[in-house]
């Protein structure tokens, strides 16, 4: 599913501070087991370039198409369409 078998394996390891955020198509390491993250652009194991993060696009589309501003607590906003709660929003748009 991801760039290499080792990336697939380590993303499934709960002890590994590596995460894939499907909603924004972003890869990141958590920092010191805190909410802070460091996004990565290349696989640390095979060095392939990872897909471009869609985090900014996510908020831009919500603002433009649904008049939802990027603000704290937006994730829990009941006005967010169901497909924006998963990777469905970017897959539908062919991003």
N, C-alpha and C positions, 0 to 999 in steps of 0.2 A: 504494500500500500504506500509506503513512504520511499525514500530514495535508496535504501539498502536494507538488507536483512538485520544488520546490527542496530540500525535506527529503529526498526520495527520491534525488535526484541527489547531494547532499552526503554522505549516508550511504554512498554507494558510492565516494567519493573517499578513497583511502588517505592523502592529505596532510591531510585534515580531521580535527581531533581530536574529532569527533562520533561517538557510538556508540549503537546500539540493541541492548539486551540482551533478546533474545526470551524467554529463560527466565523473566525477571522482568518483562517488558514495561516496561522502563525506558529512558529516554533520558538521555544524559549526555555531557559534555565531559570529555576527559582533561585533566589539569592538568600542564603542562610536560612532556608526553610521559612521564609517570610512571604508576604503577599507581593513583594517586589520581584520583578522578572527582568531578565536580560534577553531580548530577542536575538535570534541568530539568523544569519543569511546563508550559511553554508553548513553542510553536515560535518560535524567534528570527526566522523569516522571515514567517510568515503570522499569528502571534500566537494561533493556536488552542490551546485547552487540550489537552494530551496525555493519553492514558489514564493512569489511576492506576497507579503502580508496584506490582507484586505481590511485591516482595522480602520483605517481612515475612510475607506470607501463605505464601510458599514455605516458609520456615523453620517457621512455626507448624503447617502441615499435616504436614510431615515429623516434627515432634515429636509431634503429636497422633495421627496415623494410623500412624506407623512407629517411634515411640520413638527418633528420631534427634535428638540435641541439636545446637544451633547451635554449632559449634566450628571452629577452624582445621583445615583439611584435610577438611571435610565433603564438598566437591565431589568428592574422589577416593574417598569411602567406597563400597565395592562393594555395600553394603546399599541404596543409593539406587535406587529403581525406575527402570526405563529411561525412562518418560515424564517423570520429573523432570529429565532431562538435556537437555530441549528445552522448547518452549512447549506441548507436548502436555498437560502436567498441568493448566494453567489453561484450555486450550481444552476439555478433557473436562468440566471442572467449570462451564463456561459463565461464567467470570469475565471 
